[in-house]
Amino acid sequence: MTFRISDFAKINDCPCQENAAQLYRKLSQPKKKMRSHVLPEDTPLPAVHSGNESFFLLNAGPINRFLVAVTLVIGVLASVSAYAEQARILIVHSYHEDLPWAEQCNDGMMSVFADTHRLKHVYLDTKRLPASQFPDQVQKAMGTFHQFQPDVVMLGDDNALRLLGPTISEIGTPIVYFGINNNPRNYFEVMPKNVIGIIERVPLFPWVRHLRLIAPEAKNIHVIMDDSHTSKAIVKVTFADRKSIIFDNSTIRYTIIASWSEWQRTVLEAGPDDIFIMPTFHALKNDAGENIPNDTVAYWTSTNSPVPIFTLQDYAVGDTGAVGAFTLHGMEHGRIAALLVNGILEGKDFPELSLLAKQKGTFYFNKKQLQRFGLTLPRHIEMQTIYR
């Protein structure tokens, strides 16, 4: 009799098949003759433990070896069946894999999903790639979509929703978005009923209010941002397309900066500015069109700025970075988005309105930078601060 593992486990993209085939080949190899006594085929055998699995001794004759193989295949089939029944979730991030925000969102999702679904990640890398390459990234993402055939698609941040949302929603696949700064309706002619998600409201004005307590003499606050869709969304939503506003007895103005050289010149020529806030700095390019690493931007800006630098990203705070940050953590966005996905898979009613994530920020400060600029934290802020 010829036994083939492929007769029992024919399924693509399942790690069980290859492992099972390798193990079966080991079980099926003819054994060299040994001088030791060979037990009769019906003799009960002790178990040999390997990890969490138990296998009969292999020198008990062809019948027992066949029974071991059949038992193994039954276990593989059960595993394959459970694997095939798992819901398929495609997660598309606007940015690159090692961006801390993307990592935080993934951690939040995994706190809900664990190993209950089949997940596939796509990273559009739109912070570092030029806009001319966006269509290629979209084409690759849609290729993955058609091959994976997900039950639900998760779109992270504005570029993913803007570039992929209309096409995928028309196909009919449910979409859950997260980390969106703009109004999601701006990315569709008519808001689809199979789209829902989490809106990220950048806490710029709350941060300014806190900064006025930390630096009460600061009257001119300059918000400097890279030239990205996230920055434009902040301008539209926060500034309502105005160049400057008066808030809490301070003048707040913004500048969108495309190049690294222009960013450097803006920082060095601070002029009347008392504080710089940099909400976005991930898409800056040098004259050759190459992306400037985040830590390089934070280090140079902090080292060369004549005034304190504040940001919205905790990872930019440090001895050679920003003075402080008021951060909305990505883990909460990922967690809530994952809960929405589970609700869709459970067949719950699909809400028509997007959810607004709780806008509770976390303070991060660096003691060395605070001392450098002679800043003291108010007691109620210090009690909530995480020092970096």
C-alpha positions as CSV (number, residue, x, y, z in Angstrom):
1,M,0.0,0.0,0.0
2,T,1.3,3.5,-0.9
3,F,0.4,6.2,1.5
4,R,0.6,9.8,0.4
5,I,0.2,12.7,2.8
6,S,-1.0,14.9,-0.1
7,D,-4.0,12.6,-0.4
8,F,-5.2,13.9,3.0
9,A,-4.0,17.5,3.3
10,K,-4.3,19.5,0.1
11,I,-4.6,23.1,1.2
12,N,-2.5,26.1,0.3
13,D,-0.9,28.6,2.7
14,C,-1.1,26.1,5.6
15,P,2.1,25.5,7.6
16,C,0.7,22.2,8.8
17,Q,1.1,20.5,5.4
18,E,4.9,20.8,5.1
19,N,5.6,19.8,8.7
20,A,3.3,16.8,8.5
21,A,4.8,15.6,5.3
22,Q,8.3,15.8,6.7
23,L,7.3,14.0,9.8
24,Y,5.5,11.3,7.8
25,R,8.6,10.7,5.7
26,K,10.6,10.1,8.9
27,L,7.9,7.7,10.1
28,S,7.8,5.8,6.8
29,Q,11.5,5.3,6.3
30,P,12.5,1.6,6.5
31,K,14.3,0.7,9.7
32,K,17.6,-1.0,9.8
33,K,17.6,-4.5,11.3
34,M,18.5,-4.4,14.9
35,R,19.8,-7.2,17.1
36,S,17.4,-6.2,19.9
37,H,14.1,-8.1,20.3
38,V,11.3,-6.9,18.1
39,L,8.0,-6.9,19.9
40,P,4.9,-8.4,18.3
41,E,2.7,-6.0,16.5
42,D,-0.1,-6.1,19.0
43,T,2.1,-5.4,22.0
44,P,1.3,-2.1,23.8
45,L,4.1,0.4,23.4
46,P,5.4,3.2,25.7
47,A,5.1,6.7,24.4
48,V,8.0,8.8,23.2
49,H,7.4,12.5,24.1
50,S,8.5,15.3,21.7
51,G,7.3,18.7,22.9
52,N,3.6,18.3,23.4
53,E,3.2,15.3,21.1
54,S,3.4,11.6,21.9
55,F,4.3,9.0,19.3
56,F,4.6,5.2,19.4
57,L,7.9,3.6,19.0
58,L,8.6,3.1,15.3
59,N,10.1,-0.4,15.3
60,A,6.8,-2.2,16.1
61,G,6.0,-3.3,12.6
62,P,4.2,-1.9,9.5
63,I,0.7,-2.0,10.9
64,N,1.5,0.2,13.9
65,R,3.5,2.5,11.7
66,F,0.4,2.9,9.4
67,L,-1.8,3.5,12.4
68,V,0.6,6.2,13.6
69,A,0.5,7.8,10.2
70,V,-3.3,7.7,10.0
71,T,-3.6,9.2,13.5
72,L,-1.1,12.0,12.5
73,V,-3.1,12.8,9.4
74,I,-6.4,13.0,11.3
75,G,-4.8,15.5,13.6
76,V,-3.4,17.4,10.6
77,L,-6.8,17.4,9.0
78,A,-8.4,18.8,12.1
79,S,-5.8,21.5,12.3
80,V,-6.3,22.3,8.6
81,S,-10.1,22.5,9.0
82,A,-9.8,24.9,11.9
83,Y,-7.2,27.0,10.0
84,A,-9.5,27.1,6.9
85,E,-12.5,28.3,9.0
86,Q,-10.6,31.2,10.5
87,A,-11.8,34.6,9.3
88,R,-9.3,36.4,7.0
89,I,-8.4,39.9,8.0
90,L,-6.3,42.1,5.7
91,I,-4.6,45.0,7.5
92,V,-3.3,47.8,5.3
93,H,-1.1,50.5,7.0
94,S,-0.4,53.8,5.3
95,Y,3.2,53.8,6.6
96,H,6.1,51.4,7.1
97,E,6.3,48.4,9.4
98,D,8.8,49.7,11.9
99,L,7.0,53.1,12.5
100,P,6.2,53.1,16.2
101,W,2.6,54.2,15.5
102,A,2.0,51.2,13.2
103,E,3.6,48.9,15.8
104,Q,1.3,50.3,18.5
105,C,-1.8,49.8,16.4
106,N,-0.7,46.2,15.7
107,D,-0.2,45.5,19.4
108,G,-3.7,46.8,20.1
109,M,-5.2,44.5,17.4
110,M,-3.3,41.5,18.7
111,S,-4.6,42.1,22.2
112,V,-8.1,41.4,20.8
113,F,-7.4,39.0,17.9
114,A,-4.7,36.8,19.5
115,D,-4.7,33.8,17.1
116,T,-8.4,33.6,16.4
117,H,-8.1,35.0,12.8
118,R,-5.8,34.7,9.8
119,L,-4.1,38.1,9.5
120,K,-2.1,39.5,6.6
121,H,-0.4,42.9,6.7
122,V,0.4,45.3,3.9
123,Y,2.5,48.5,4.4
124,L,2.1,51.2,1.8
125,D,5.1,53.1,3.1
126,T,3.7,56.5,2.0
127,K,5.7,58.4,4.5
128,R,9.0,57.6,2.8
129,L,8.1,56.9,-0.8
130,P,7.3,59.7,-3.2
131,A,3.7,60.3,-4.3
132,S,4.7,59.1,-7.8
133,Q,5.1,55.5,-6.4
134,F,1.7,55.5,-4.6
135,P,-0.1,53.9,-7.6
136,D,2.3,51.0,-7.6
137,Q,1.8,50.5,-3.9
138,V,-2.0,50.5,-4.4
139,Q,-1.7,48.0,-7.2
140,K,0.3,45.6,-5.0
141,A,-2.1,46.0,-2.2
142,M,-5.1,45.3,-4.4
143,G,-3.2,42.2,-5.7
144,T,-2.9,41.0,-2.2
145,F,-6.5,41.7,-1.6
146,H,-7.7,39.6,-4.5
147,Q,-5.4,36.8,-3.6
148,F,-6.1,36.7,0.1
149,Q,-9.9,37.3,-0.3
150,P,-10.4,38.8,3.2
151,D,-13.6,38.8,5.1
152,V,-12.8,42.3,6.5
153,V,-10.2,44.9,5.5
154,M,-8.7,47.2,8.1
155,L,-7.2,50.5,6.7
156,G,-4.8,52.4,8.9
157,D,-4.4,56.2,8.6
158,D,-5.6,58.6,5.9
159,N,-3.6,57.5,2.9
160,A,-4.8,53.9,3.1
161,L,-8.4,54.9,3.3
162,R,-8.0,57.6,0.6
163,L,-6.2,55.3,-1.9
164,L,-8.0,52.0,-1.2
165,G,-11.3,52.7,0.5
166,P,-13.4,53.6,-2.5
167,T,-12.4,50.6,-4.6
168,I,-12.7,48.0,-1.8
169,S,-16.0,49.4,-0.5
170,E,-17.5,49.1,-4.0
171,I,-16.5,45.4,-4.1
172,G,-18.6,45.0,-1.0
173,T,-16.0,43.9,1.6
174,P,-16.5,45.5,5.0
175,I,-13.9,48.1,5.9
176,V,-12.8,49.2,9.4
177,Y,-10.5,52.2,9.4
178,F,-8.4,53.6,12.2
179,G,-6.1,56.6,12.8
180,I,-8.0,58.9,10.4
181,N,-7.2,62.6,10.9
182,N,-9.5,63.9,8.2
183,N,-13.3,63.5,7.8
184,P,-13.6,60.0,6.3
185,R,-16.5,61.3,4.2
186,N,-14.0,63.4,2.2
187,Y,-12.6,60.2,0.7
188,F,-15.9,59.0,-0.8
189,E,-18.5,60.5,-3.1
190,V,-21.2,59.0,-0.8
191,M,-20.2,57.4,2.5
192,P,-20.6,53.6,2.0
193,K,-22.7,51.7,4.5
194,N,-20.0,49.0,4.7
195,V,-17.3,51.4,6.1
196,I,-16.8,52.2,9.8
197,G,-13.9,53.1,12.0
198,I,-12.0,55.3,14.5
199,I,-11.2,59.0,14.0
200,E,-8.0,60.3,15.4
201,R,-8.3,63.9,16.5
202,V,-4.8,65.4,16.9
203,P,-4.8,67.0,20.4
204,L,-3.1,70.2,19.2
205,F,-5.1,72.7,21.1
206,P,-5.2,70.7,24.4
207,W,-1.4,70.4,24.1
208,V,-1.1,74.2,23.6
209,R,-3.2,74.8,26.7
210,H,-0.9,72.5,28.7
211,L,2.2,74.2,27.2
212,R,1.0,77.6,28.3
213,L,1.1,76.3,31.9
214,I,4.6,75.0,31.4
215,A,5.9,78.0,29.5
216,P,3.5,80.9,30.5
217,E,5.7,83.5,28.7
218,A,5.3,81.8,25.3
219,K,3.1,84.0,23.2
220,N,4.1,82.8,19.7
221,I,3.7,79.1,18.9
222,H,4.9,77.8,15.5
223,V,3.5,74.4,14.3
224,I,5.9,73.0,11.7
225,M,4.8,69.9,9.7
226,D,6.0,67.8,6.8
227,D,4.2,68.0,3.4
228,S,1.9,65.0,3.8
229,H,-1.8,64.2,3.7
230,T,-1.8,63.9,7.5
231,S,-0.5,67.5,7.8
232,K,-3.1,68.8,5.3
233,A,-5.8,67.0,7.3
234,I,-4.6,68.6,10.5
235,V,-4.7,72.0,8.8
236,K,-8.2,71.4,7.5
237,V,-9.7,70.0,10.7
238,T,-7.7,72.0,13.3
239,F,-7.0,75.3,11.7
240,A,-10.0,75.3,9.4
241,D,-7.7,76.4,6.6
242,R,-6.6,79.5,8.4
243,K,-2.9,80.4,8.5
244,S,-3.0,81.4,12.2
245,I,-5.4,81.6,15.1
246,I,-5.5,83.2,18.5
247,F,-5.9,80.6,21.3
248,D,-5.4,80.9,25.0
249,N,-3.8,84.3,24.6
250,S,-1.2,82.9,22.2
251,T,-0.8,83.2,18.4
252,I,-0.6,79.8,16.8
253,R,0.6,79.6,13.2
254,Y,1.6,76.7,11.0
255,T,4.1,76.0,8.2
256,I,4.0,73.0,5.9
257,I,7.5,72.1,4.8
258,A,8.5,69.7,2.0
259,S,12.3,69.6,2.1
260,W,14.8,68.9,4.7
261,S,16.8,72.1,3.9
262,E,13.7,74.2,4.3
263,W,13.0,72.6,7.6
264,Q,16.5,73.4,8.8
265,R,16.2,77.0,7.7
266,T,12.8,77.4,9.4
267,V,14.2,76.1,12.7
268,L,17.4,78.2,12.6
269,E,15.4,81.3,11.8
270,A,13.0,81.0,14.7
271,G,12.7,84.8,15.0
272,P,9.7,85.7,17.2
273,D,8.8,82.0,17.8
274,D,8.8,81.0,21.5
275,I,7.9,77.3,20.9
276,F,8.0,74.8,18.1
277,I,5.5,72.0,17.9
278,M,6.1,69.3,15.2
279,P,3.1,67.0,14.9
280,T,4.4,65.4,11.7
281,F,8.0,65.1,10.5
282,H,8.1,61.7,8.8
283,A,7.9,62.7,5.1
284,L,10.8,65.1,4.9
285,K,13.1,64.6,1.9
286,N,16.6,65.8,1.1
287,D,17.5,67.3,-2.3
288,A,18.0,63.8,-3.8
289,G,14.4,62.9,-2.8
290,E,15.6,60.5,0.0
291,N,13.6,60.3,3.2
292,I,15.2,61.7,6.4
293,P,15.0,59.2,9.3
294,N,12.7,60.2,12.2
295,D,15.5,60.1,14.8
296,T,17.7,62.3,12.6
297,V,15.0,64.9,12.4
298,A,14.4,64.8,16.1
299,Y,18.1,65.0,16.9
300,W,19.0,67.8,14.6
301,T,15.9,69.9,15.4
302,S,16.4,69.6,19.1
303,T,20.2,70.3,18.9
304,N,19.8,73.4,16.7
305,S,16.6,75.0,17.8
306,P,17.0,78.1,19.9
307,V,13.5,77.5,21.5
308,P,11.9,74.4,23.1
309,I,10.7,71.6,20.7
310,F,7.5,69.7,21.5
311,T,5.8,67.0,19.5
312,L,2.9,64.5,19.6
313,Q,5.1,61.3,19.4
314,D,6.6,59.8,22.5
315,Y,9.5,58.2,20.7
316,A,10.8,61.7,19.7
317,V,11.3,62.7,23.3
318,G,14.8,62.2,24.8
319,D,18.1,63.7,25.8
320,T,18.8,64.5,22.2
321,G,15.2,64.9,21.1
322,A,12.1,66.9,22.0
323,V,11.4,68.4,25.4
324,G,8.0,66.7,25.6
325,A,5.0,65.1,23.9
326,F,1.3,64.8,24.5
327,T,0.5,61.5,22.8
328,L,-2.6,59.6,21.8
329,H,-1.4,56.0,21.8
330,G,-1.9,53.8,18.7
331,M,-2.6,50.7,20.8
332,E,-6.1,52.0,21.8
333,H,-6.9,52.7,18.1
334,G,-5.9,49.2,17.1
335,R,-7.8,47.7,20.0
336,I,-11.1,49.5,19.3
337,A,-10.8,48.8,15.5
338,A,-10.3,45.1,16.3
339,L,-13.4,45.1,18.4
340,L,-15.3,46.6,15.5
341,V,-14.0,43.8,13.2
342,N,-15.1,41.1,15.7
343,G,-18.6,42.7,15.8
344,I,-18.9,42.6,12.0
345,L,-17.8,38.9,12.0
346,E,-20.4,38.2,14.7
347,G,-23.1,39.6,12.4
348,K,-24.0,42.6,14.5
349,D,-25.8,45.5,12.9
350,F,-23.3,47.6,10.9
351,P,-23.5,51.2,12.3
352,E,-23.6,54.0,9.9
353,L,-21.6,56.5,11.9
354,S,-17.9,56.3,12.7
355,L,-16.8,56.2,16.3
356,L,-14.6,58.8,17.9
357,A,-11.9,57.3,20.0
358,K,-11.4,58.6,23.5
359,Q,-9.0,61.5,23.3
360,K,-7.1,60.9,26.5
361,G,-3.5,61.8,26.0
362,T,-0.4,60.8,27.8
363,F,2.5,63.2,28.8
364,Y,6.1,62.3,28.0
365,F,9.0,64.6,29.1
366,N,12.7,64.6,29.3
367,K,14.4,66.0,32.4
368,K,17.6,67.1,30.7
369,Q,15.6,69.1,28.0
370,L,13.4,70.7,30.7
371,Q,16.5,71.9,32.6
372,R,18.1,73.1,29.3
373,F,15.2,75.6,28.8
374,G,14.5,76.3,32.5
375,L,11.0,74.7,32.3
376,T,9.1,73.4,35.4
377,L,6.2,71.1,35.1
378,P,3.0,72.0,37.1
379,R,2.3,69.5,39.8
380,H,-0.8,68.0,38.1
381,I,1.1,67.4,34.9
382,E,4.2,66.0,36.6
383,M,2.1,63.4,38.4
384,Q,0.9,62.1,35.0
385,T,4.2,62.3,33.3
386,I,6.3,59.4,31.9
387,Y,9.9,60.5,31.7
388,R,12.0,59.5,28.6
